[in-house]
Amino acid sequence: MSKHPFRAPPSGLIIRLYNLGFAPLLGCLILLLTTTGRKSGLARVTPLQYELVDGQLYIGSARGVHADWFRNILADPHVRVRVKSREFSGIAEPVTDYLRVADFLELRLRRHPCMVGMILKSEGLPARPSRLELEEYARGRALVSIHLT
């Protein structure tokens, strides 16, 4: 039996679905983040899973600090966010502390055990990893906290 890694739908498809009016369905889990390209200066839209915690949006980066959208935020933290049909401006704060990233992963596992468990399993972790396993996995990963303005 071959192992099939978890694959997210293509970004373009999610953006099109959002724009076609499926935002109420997708917006429970996915937001559209607009950053400014660090090289081009152009607006770049990326669909990302998020969590709302105490009025702040949190986005995890599976690719860590190497994700293009994360690197764009390092160059310019001013972002636009679309959740369902609402749009906000915000300031993004990069977080690379592995303990905070592990806390975020624990929260995501509590809120979405099947989906996040499947993603972690595709990364070689158990679907219900221990705190120590999450901390190890969180090293080299990153997240962003968005302060809405």
N, C-alpha and C positions, 0 to 999 in steps of 0.2 A: 504494500500500500504506500503510495507516494504522498509526501507531505505537500499540501498546497498552501502557500503563504496567503495571509489575508491581503486582499487588494481593494483599495477604496475605488469608487467610481471615478472616472476622469473628471478633473476640475471643470473643464468646459461644459460637460453635461450637467453638473450640479448648478453652475451659474445660469445656464439656459433654463433649467427647471425652475430655479428661483425667479427668474425674470418672466416666466410664463404663468406665474401665479401659484406655484406650488410651495411658496415660502411658508405658509402656515403649517404645512406638514414637515418640511425640512427644517424650519426655524427652531424647532424644539431642540435640535441637536447641532445644527450647522448654521454658522454665520458667514457673511461675506466680509472679509477684511480687505480694506484698500490701503496699501502702503505706497510710498513714493519710491520708485526704482532708484537704487543708490548710484547706478551708472547712467541710466537713461533720463532720470528725472520724470518719467511717465508714471501715471497711476497704474498700479498692479493689483488686480483683484484675485484673492485666494479664498476658496471655501475651506473652512476649518471647523472641527468640532470644538465646542466650548462648554464651559460651566459658568453659571452665575452664582457667585458667593458674596453675600453681604453687599449687594449692589455693584459689585465689580465683575467684569468678565475675565475669565482665565482661559488661555489657549495653550495647549501643550504642543511641543515640537518634537515629533518622533525623530527627526533628523538632527535634533539638537541645534547648535549654533551654526550649522552648515545649511539650514533651510534658507532659500532665497528670501522669503518673507521676513524671517528673523533677522537676517543680515540687513535688509532694508530698514527695519526698525532700529537697528544699532546706528545706522546713518542718519535717520530722521524718525523720532518717536511719535510724530503727529500722524494719526490714522483716522480713517473713517470706518465705521462698522454698520453693517445692515443686519438686523435681526428681524426676521419676518418682514413686515412692511415698514418698519421703523429704522431710521438712520440716525447715527450719532457721530459726533466727533470725539476723539479721545487722545490721551497720551499713553503710550505703551511703555511699560517698565519691564525690561528683560530680567528674568530670574534664572540663574544657573546653579544655585545652591541645591545639591542633590537631595537634601532632606526636605526642602520645600517642594521639589518635584515629586518626591515619593509621597508626600502628604496629598498632593494633587491627584496622583495615581490612585491612592486609597479612596479618595472621595469619588473619583470616577468609577471605581470598582463597586462601591456601595450603590451609586445611583444607576449604573448600567452594567450589572454583573455579566450578562451574557455577551454583549457586544465587546466590552473592554476585556473580558476574559478570553474571548476569541482572538482579539488583537495580540494580547500578551502571549497566548499559546503559540501564535504564528511566529513570535519572536524567540521561542524556545523556553518560555517560562510556563509554569503550571497555570491553569485558568484561575486558581485561587492562590497566588504567591504569598509567601510570608513577608513580613515587614523587611527582614534582612534581604530577601530576594528583590523586593521593590527598590530598596536603597541601592543595591548593586546595579540594577537595571537603570536607575535614574542618573547614575554617573554618566556624564557626557550628554545628557539630555537637557532640555531647557523648557521653560514656559514663559508666558508673557501675561502680565496683569495689565488690564486696560482700565484706566481711570477715565470715566466718561465726563465730558465737559459740556 
